[in-house]
C-alpha cells in the first residue's frame, strides 16, 4: 500500500484572512467559531461541497435557517463580547 505524504488542506485555512469589513460585532466571533469547528475538516474537493459545508456549519453555530427568509441580523448571546451590537450577527456578512 502506497503512503501519500501530501497534506490535505483543511477547511479552516479559508478563515486565515478575515474580510476587510464586518457587518456587526458578533461576526468576528462567528468567524472564529467557524474556523475552530472546521479546523480538523479536510477541504472538500468541489466548490459546491465547500459551500454546503460552510452553510451547514454556519446554520448550526448561529442557529439560523438560511433557506428561510433570513432576518437582517440575529442576536446570539454566545457571540456577545461587548459593545452596543455585541452578540449581533449579520448573516449576509
C-alpha atoms as a printed R data frame, in Angstrom:
   type eleno elety resid chain resno       x      y      z
1  ATOM     1    CA   UNK     A     1   0.000  0.000  0.000
2  ATOM     2    CA   UNK     A     2   1.490  3.342 -1.044
3  ATOM     3    CA   UNK     A     3   1.747  6.111  1.501
4  ATOM     4    CA   UNK     A     4   0.883  9.604  0.280
5  ATOM     5    CA   UNK     A     5   2.664 12.331  2.279
6  ATOM     6    CA   UNK     A     6   0.724 15.100  0.539
7  ATOM     7    CA   UNK     A     7  -1.005 17.204  3.165
8  ATOM     8    CA   UNK     A     8  -4.715 17.623  2.607
9  ATOM     9    CA   UNK     A     9  -5.690 21.270  3.108
10 ATOM    10    CA   UNK     A    10  -8.080 21.905  5.977
11 ATOM    11    CA   UNK     A    11 -11.257 23.939  5.589
12 ATOM    12    CA   UNK     A    12 -10.144 26.191  8.461
13 ATOM    13    CA   UNK     A    13  -7.491 27.657  6.137
14 ATOM    14    CA   UNK     A    14 -10.314 29.557  4.422
15 ATOM    15    CA   UNK     A    15 -10.564 31.620  7.616
16 ATOM    16    CA   UNK     A    16  -6.892 32.609  7.895
17 ATOM    17    CA   UNK     A    17  -7.584 36.079  6.478
18 ATOM    18    CA   UNK     A    18 -10.773 37.756  7.603
19 ATOM    19    CA   UNK     A    19 -12.929 40.027  5.493
20 ATOM    20    CA   UNK     A    20 -11.903 43.659  5.242
21 ATOM    21    CA   UNK     A    21 -15.140 44.765  6.865
22 ATOM    22    CA   UNK     A    22 -17.510 43.147  9.375
23 ATOM    23    CA   UNK     A    23 -21.272 43.630  9.477
24 ATOM    24    CA   UNK     A    24 -21.858 43.513 13.251
25 ATOM    25    CA   UNK     A    25 -19.807 42.891 16.400
26 ATOM    26    CA   UNK     A    26 -20.750 39.221 16.637
27 ATOM    27    CA   UNK     A    27 -19.463 38.456 13.123
28 ATOM    28    CA   UNK     A    28 -15.749 38.110 14.014
29 ATOM    29    CA   UNK     A    29 -16.682 35.690 16.803
30 ATOM    30    CA   UNK     A    30 -18.740 33.581 14.395
31 ATOM    31    CA   UNK     A    31 -15.754 33.656 12.013
32 ATOM    32    CA   UNK     A    32 -13.513 32.277 14.754
33 ATOM    33    CA   UNK     A    33 -16.122 29.668 15.720
34 ATOM    34    CA   UNK     A    34 -16.315 28.521 12.095
35 ATOM    35    CA   UNK     A    35 -12.529 28.309 11.928
36 ATOM    36    CA   UNK     A    36 -12.339 26.315 15.144
37 ATOM    37    CA   UNK     A    37 -15.175 23.984 14.235
38 ATOM    38    CA   UNK     A    38 -13.675 23.246 10.823
39 ATOM    39    CA   UNK     A    39 -10.056 23.038 11.995
40 ATOM    40    CA   UNK     A    40  -9.816 19.293 11.511
41 ATOM    41    CA   UNK     A    41 -12.065 19.042  8.454
42 ATOM    42    CA   UNK     A    42 -10.437 18.316  5.105
43 ATOM    43    CA   UNK     A    43 -11.245 20.873  2.410
44 ATOM    44    CA   UNK     A    44 -13.917 19.344  0.149
45 ATOM    45    CA   UNK     A    45 -12.923 18.724 -3.461
46 ATOM    46    CA   UNK     A    46 -15.582 20.880 -5.114
47 ATOM    47    CA   UNK     A    47 -16.714 24.464 -4.617
48 ATOM    48    CA   UNK     A    48 -20.309 23.253 -4.209
49 ATOM    49    CA   UNK     A    49 -19.278 20.883 -1.420
50 ATOM    50    CA   UNK     A    50 -17.357 23.700  0.300
51 ATOM    51    CA   UNK     A    51 -20.415 25.970  0.065
52 ATOM    52    CA   UNK     A    52 -22.686 23.271  1.516
53 ATOM    53    CA   UNK     A    53 -20.284 22.602  4.386
54 ATOM    54    CA   UNK     A    54 -19.888 26.290  5.229
55 ATOM    55    CA   UNK     A    55 -23.621 26.922  5.073
56 ATOM    56    CA   UNK     A    56 -24.480 23.930  7.256
57 ATOM    57    CA   UNK     A    57 -21.802 24.820  9.813
58 ATOM    58    CA   UNK     A    58 -22.898 28.471  9.921
59 ATOM    59    CA   UNK     A    59 -26.546 27.471 10.378
60 ATOM    60    CA   UNK     A    60 -25.578 25.152 13.224
61 ATOM    61    CA   UNK     A    61 -23.347 27.633 15.024
62 ATOM    62    CA   UNK     A    62 -25.694 30.614 14.664
63 ATOM    63    CA   UNK     A    63 -28.880 28.557 14.987
64 ATOM    64    CA   UNK     A    64 -30.427 30.097 11.901
65 ATOM    65    CA   UNK     A    65 -32.076 28.618  8.807
66 ATOM    66    CA   UNK     A    66 -30.686 30.438  5.791
67 ATOM    67    CA   UNK     A    67 -33.160 28.766  3.421
68 ATOM    68    CA   UNK     A    68 -35.992 30.620  5.146
69 ATOM    69    CA   UNK     A    69 -36.228 34.383  4.760
70 ATOM    70    CA   UNK     A    70 -33.299 35.323  6.992
71 ATOM    71    CA   UNK     A    71 -33.555 38.275  9.309
72 ATOM    72    CA   UNK     A    72 -31.102 41.087  8.578
73 ATOM    73    CA   UNK     A    73 -29.436 40.261 11.905
74 ATOM    74    CA   UNK     A    74 -29.840 37.892 14.830
75 ATOM    75    CA   UNK     A    75 -28.722 38.095 18.433
76 ATOM    76    CA   UNK     A    76 -26.777 35.180 19.894
77 ATOM    77    CA   UNK     A    77 -25.516 35.584 23.446
78 ATOM    78    CA   UNK     A    78 -22.555 33.261 22.865
79 ATOM    79    CA   UNK     A    79 -21.116 35.852 20.440
80 ATOM    80    CA   UNK     A    80 -21.684 38.812 22.781
81 ATOM    81    CA   UNK     A    81 -18.292 40.112 23.847
82 ATOM    82    CA   UNK     A    82 -19.083 43.777 24.472
83 ATOM    83    CA   UNK     A    83 -20.228 46.815 22.556
84 ATOM    84    CA   UNK     A    84 -23.685 48.012 21.618
85 ATOM    85    CA   UNK     A    85 -24.128 45.405 18.887
86 ATOM    86    CA   UNK     A    86 -22.277 42.675 20.788
87 ATOM    87    CA   UNK     A    87 -23.840 39.323 20.007
88 ATOM    88    CA   UNK     A    88 -25.477 40.605 16.854
89 ATOM    89    CA   UNK     A    89 -24.679 38.515 13.791
90 ATOM    90    CA   UNK     A    90 -25.243 39.676 10.219
91 ATOM    91    CA   UNK     A    91 -25.969 36.522  8.162
92 ATOM    92    CA   UNK     A    92 -25.069 38.229  4.868
93 ATOM    93    CA   UNK     A    93 -21.573 39.011  6.159
